Amino acid sequence: MPYSPTALRAAHPIAAPREHLLAAQRFWDEFGQGSARQPGQTMLLDGYAGNRLRFATLSHTPHVFSSDHLPREHRHAALLVLQLEGESRIEQHGRRGSITPGNFGLVDLSRPFRVETGRSLIQAAYLPLAVLRDAVPRLEQVTAMPLNGHVAAAAFLRSLFRDLFDRAEEMTEAVADRLVEAMPHMLAAATAMVGDVAPPPSQLRQHHKEQVRRYVREHLADSALCAEMIGKGVGLSTSYLFELFADEDMTLMRWVRSERLARCRRELADPTLRYRSIAHIAQAWGFGDMTHFGRSFRETYGLSPRSWRQASRMDVHPSKESPSDGGVSRHVATAI
């Protein structure tokens, strides 16, 4: 949860902060920087920040915390929150969950989210998504869902949280590495009771498509981008990816190619990039074979890359209708 850098020193100052607390303060201070939120304060009361496991006890004043400006380096993690006092409302994947005292809430930081909290006290654990997805493959089904901390499965997780925070000062990296592997499995047990609470199939399919498109657009420049890489990146099987796009006008990998071609087309027409070679532009968007690139470009836009660049300089395009990224101009009749 975000807070202003001065908030840690605004009330109840610690005369001689312990080393583990200083590291936690630095991490949670950086975590909150740039996050879109309403003005508010959070004070870190205790915590730990190692290489893989980070956790903290945080006291909040009312504020909103969203994914809009979350630093990219934090988008490969999730927050597991235990509400101690007050209430937090989590919005993610089309769900809104109210987390009350004694209950857990989970936020996937790699996907759009919004957290609104009143005056409250929470304990939060910051966990790597890669580890979490291995234990909870359908993570999107349990985010923003209140997990009852009083039932048996979640009670074990509460006990772990209690011991974790009670012994923060004694934590070592060796122990933290073991715990960061164990906690997702305890979370999986706690979420078993809500594992069958899933969005409608159509909504879930749409969400998965949005996940795939977002991942592809973030990795278009990687020439190694393939269905297997995409599947691992979003936590879906390759066979499901192909089935997911079976009702689209293009197959998944043809759509990937169309996205790359659209970006090359745009940069070839950009006068500020006139000294950048065609090969450089193509390679920058993941094309390793220039013959394949040229043929694909001509099939899609009706001109060679060189002819398109020259026409762009003279402002005599065959069609003035410029498609959005991934689109095809009107004069092209054939699909990719």
Secondary structure as GFF3:
##gff-version 3
##sequence-region A 1 336
A	DSSP	three_ten_helix	5	9	.	.	.	ID=ss1
A	DSSP	alpha_helix	19	32	.	.	.	ID=ss2
A	DSSP	beta_strand	42	49	.	.	.	ID=ss3
A	DSSP	beta_strand	54	60	.	.	.	ID=ss4
A	DSSP	beta_strand	63	66	.	.	.	ID=ss5
A	DSSP	three_ten_helix	72	74	.	.	.	ID=ss6
A	DSSP	beta_strand	77	85	.	.	.	ID=ss7
A	DSSP	beta_strand	88	92	.	.	.	ID=ss8
A	DSSP	beta_strand	95	99	.	.	.	ID=ss9
A	DSSP	beta_strand	104	108	.	.	.	ID=ss10
A	DSSP	beta_strand	113	117	.	.	.	ID=ss11
A	DSSP	beta_strand	120	128	.	.	.	ID=ss12
A	DSSP	alpha_helix	129	135	.	.	.	ID=ss13
A	DSSP	three_ten_helix	139	141	.	.	.	ID=ss14
A	DSSP	alpha_helix	152	166	.	.	.	ID=ss15
A	DSSP	three_ten_helix	168	170	.	.	.	ID=ss16
A	DSSP	alpha_helix	173	191	.	.	.	ID=ss17
A	DSSP	three_ten_helix	192	194	.	.	.	ID=ss18
A	DSSP	alpha_helix	201	218	.	.	.	ID=ss19
A	DSSP	alpha_helix	227	234	.	.	.	ID=ss20
A	DSSP	alpha_helix	238	244	.	.	.	ID=ss21
A	DSSP	alpha_helix	252	268	.	.	.	ID=ss22
A	DSSP	three_ten_helix	271	273	.	.	.	ID=ss23
A	DSSP	alpha_helix	278	284	.	.	.	ID=ss24
A	DSSP	alpha_helix	290	301	.	.	.	ID=ss25
A	DSSP	alpha_helix	305	314	.	.	.	ID=ss26
###
